Amino acid sequence: MSQSMFTNGEVVAIRVSNELVTILKSHYVKSMKRYSYTVDKYPGTFFFEEELMKHE
């Protein structure tokens, strides 16, 4: 299992919209071998690391 790219409470941007969101929860999806993230503005949706980027 690799290290998570983002931490809970971190402000990140959604790549497609550049919208700023806060990470609420991260979860390692073992079958896909990557992390998924739940964010504050869209709690019913999850995002993978490649869909998010660090906020500068």
Backbone as a printed PyTorch tensor [residue, N CA C, xyz], in Angstrom:
tensor([[[  0.8550,  -1.1800,   0.0000],
         [  0.0000,   0.0000,   0.0000],
         [  0.9000,   1.2420,   0.0000]],

        [[  0.6010,   2.1680,  -0.8510],
         [  1.3840,   3.3940,  -0.9580],
         [  0.8740,   4.4530,   0.0170]],

        [[  1.6210,   5.5110,   0.1340],
         [  1.2630,   6.6260,   0.9990],
         [  0.1750,   7.4760,   0.3330]],

        [[ -0.7860,   7.9470,   1.1180],
         [ -1.8390,   8.8190,   0.6110],
         [ -1.2450,  10.1670,   0.1910]],

        [[ -1.7120,  10.6930,  -0.9290],
         [ -1.2040,  11.9570,  -1.4550],
         [ -1.7530,  13.1570,  -0.6710]],

        [[ -2.9600,  13.0330,  -0.1400],
         [ -3.6250,  14.1270,   0.5700],
         [ -4.0000,  13.6790,   1.9800]],

        [[ -4.1580,  14.6510,   2.8880],
         [ -4.5380,  14.3450,   4.2640],
         [ -5.9210,  14.9150,   4.5790]],

        [[ -6.5720,  14.3390,   5.5810],
         [ -7.8790,  14.8400,   6.0080],
         [ -7.7360,  16.2910,   6.4690]],

        [[ -8.6710,  17.1440,   6.0450],
         [ -8.6310,  18.5580,   6.3890],
         [ -7.8540,  19.4210,   5.4100]],

        [[ -7.1640,  18.7960,   4.4650],
         [ -6.3730,  19.5480,   3.4890],
         [ -7.2790,  20.1540,   2.4140]],

        [[ -6.9880,  21.3890,   2.0180],
         [ -7.7320,  22.0550,   0.9420],
         [ -7.0340,  21.7140,  -0.3710]],

        [[ -7.8090,  21.1680,  -1.3090],
         [ -7.2930,  20.7790,  -2.6190],
         [ -8.2270,  21.3150,  -3.6980]],

        [[ -7.8140,  21.2020,  -4.9490],
         [ -8.6420,  21.6460,  -6.0750],
         [ -9.0540,  20.4350,  -6.9040]],

        [[-10.2910,  20.4640,  -7.3860],
         [-10.7670,  19.4440,  -8.3190],
         [-10.2070,  19.8200,  -9.6850]],

        [[ -9.5060,  18.9040, -10.3350],
         [ -8.8020,  19.2120, -11.5880],
         [ -9.7090,  19.7870, -12.6770]],

        [[-10.8590,  19.1780, -12.9260],
         [-11.6910,  19.6030, -14.0590],
         [-12.3260,  20.9670, -13.8690]],

        [[-12.5980,  21.3640, -12.6140],
         [-13.2820,  22.6330, -12.3910],
         [-12.4250,  23.6640, -11.6600]],

        [[-11.2840,  23.2400, -11.1210],
         [-10.4150,  24.0890, -10.3150],
         [-11.1160,  24.5990,  -9.0540]],

        [[-12.1800,  23.9340,  -8.6480],
         [-12.9440,  24.2950,  -7.4530],
         [-12.2150,  23.8120,  -6.2100]],

        [[-12.1320,  24.6820,  -5.2040],
         [-11.4630,  24.3210,  -3.9540],
         [-12.4160,  23.5590,  -3.0440]],

        [[-11.9330,  22.4630,  -2.4980],
         [-12.7080,  21.6280,  -1.5810],
         [-11.7800,  21.1650,  -0.4580]],

        [[-12.3830,  20.6990,   0.6350],
         [-11.6180,  20.1920,   1.7680],
         [-11.8220,  18.6870,   1.8750]],

        [[-10.7400,  17.9510,   2.0380],
         [-10.8100,  16.4960,   2.1890],
         [-11.4410,  16.1700,   3.5310]],

        [[-12.5220,  15.4090,   3.5160],
         [-13.1580,  14.9700,   4.7490],
         [-12.6200,  13.6160,   5.2000]],

        [[-12.4290,  12.7090,   4.2300],
         [-12.0410,  11.3450,   4.5610],
         [-11.3130,  10.7180,   3.3900]],

        [[-10.2950,   9.9250,   3.6970],
         [ -9.6150,   9.1620,   2.6490],
         [ -9.7700,   7.6840,   2.9450]],

        [[ -9.7470,   6.8890,   1.8830],
         [ -9.9350,   5.4500,   2.0340],
         [ -9.1120,   4.7390,   0.9700]],

        [[ -8.3440,   3.7340,   1.3980],
         [ -7.5630,   2.9540,   0.4460],
         [ -8.4450,   1.8590,  -0.1360]],

        [[ -8.5930,   1.8400,  -1.4520],
         [ -9.3910,   0.8270,  -2.1440],
         [ -8.4260,  -0.2730,  -2.5710]],

        [[ -8.4000,  -1.3500,  -1.8010],
         [ -7.4190,  -2.4080,  -2.0050],
         [ -7.5150,  -3.0300,  -3.3980]],

        [[ -8.7290,  -3.2860,  -3.8820],
         [ -8.8940,  -3.9310,  -5.1890],
         [ -8.3960,  -3.0610,  -6.3460]],

        [[ -8.4080,  -1.7380,  -6.1590],
         [ -7.9510,  -0.8160,  -7.2080],
         [ -6.5490,  -0.2790,  -6.9220]],

        [[ -6.0360,  -0.5860,  -5.7400],
         [ -4.6950,  -0.1680,  -5.3140],
         [ -4.4870,   1.3340,  -5.4060]],

        [[ -5.4860,   2.0870,  -4.9190],
         [ -5.3730,   3.5430,  -4.8710],
         [ -6.3420,   4.1180,  -3.8450]],

        [[ -6.1420,   5.3780,  -3.5180],
         [ -6.9630,   6.0510,  -2.5240],
         [ -8.1490,   6.7540,  -3.1620]],

        [[ -9.2620,   6.7700,  -2.4190],
         [-10.4110,   7.5880,  -2.8010],
         [-10.6260,   8.6080,  -1.6880]],

        [[-11.2020,   9.7360,  -2.0420],
         [-11.3840,  10.8320,  -1.0970],
         [-12.8180,  11.3400,  -1.1450]],

        [[-13.3560,  11.6450,   0.0330],
         [-14.6560,  12.3040,   0.1600],
         [-14.3650,  13.7570,   0.5180]],

        [[-15.0620,  14.6920,  -0.1470],
         [-14.8080,  16.1160,   0.0820],
         [-16.0460,  16.8060,   0.6380]],

        [[-15.8520,  17.9780,   1.2380],
         [-16.9370,  18.6690,   1.9340],
         [-18.0870,  19.1100,   1.0400]],

        [[-17.8200,  19.5970,  -0.1530],
         [-18.8850,  20.1270,  -1.0080],
         [-19.6900,  19.0380,  -1.7210]],

        [[-19.1210,  17.8530,  -1.8400],
         [-19.7950,  16.7430,  -2.5170],
         [-19.6670,  15.4720,  -1.6740]],

        [[-20.2960,  15.4330,  -0.4990],
         [-20.1070,  14.2990,   0.4150],
         [-20.6580,  12.9720,  -0.1090]],

        [[-21.5360,  12.9900,  -1.0920],
         [-22.0950,  11.7670,  -1.6520],
         [-21.2680,  11.2020,  -2.8090]],

        [[-20.1710,  11.8760,  -3.1370],
         [-19.3160,  11.4910,  -4.2590],
         [-17.9130,  11.2610,  -3.7360]],

        [[-17.1430,  10.4360,  -4.4210],
         [-15.7420,  10.2720,  -4.0500],
         [-14.8710,  10.5920,  -5.2580]],

        [[-13.6480,  10.9600,  -4.9710],
         [-12.6820,  11.3160,  -6.0010],
         [-11.4190,  10.4950,  -5.7990]],

        [[-10.7360,  10.1650,  -6.8890],
         [ -9.4490,   9.4990,  -6.8130],
         [ -8.3450,  10.5600,  -6.8820]],

        [[ -7.1280,  10.1870,  -6.4870],
         [ -6.0160,  11.1450,  -6.4440],
         [ -5.7990,  11.8760,  -7.7590]],

        [[ -5.9530,  11.1740,  -8.8700],
         [ -5.6990,  11.8230, -10.1640],
         [ -6.7640,  12.8590, -10.5330]],

        [[ -7.8760,  12.8970,  -9.7960],
         [ -8.9310,  13.8790, -10.0450],
         [ -8.7620,  15.1360,  -9.1950]],

        [[ -7.7990,  15.1100,  -8.2680],
         [ -7.5560,  16.2240,  -7.3740],
         [ -6.1270,  16.7090,  -7.5450]],

        [[ -5.8770,  17.9520,  -7.1210],
         [ -4.5010,  18.4690,  -7.1630],
         [ -4.2770,  19.3760,  -5.9570]],

        [[ -3.0170,  19.5100,  -5.5800],
         [ -2.6410,  20.3710,  -4.4530],
         [ -3.0410,  21.8010,  -4.7530]],

        [[ -3.5200,  22.4870,  -3.7180],
         [ -3.8740,  23.9060,  -3.8430],
         [ -2.6330,  24.7280,  -3.5060]],

        [[ -2.3510,  25.6990,  -4.3260],
         [ -1.1360,  26.5340,  -4.1210],
         [ -1.4420,  27.7750,  -3.3540]]])
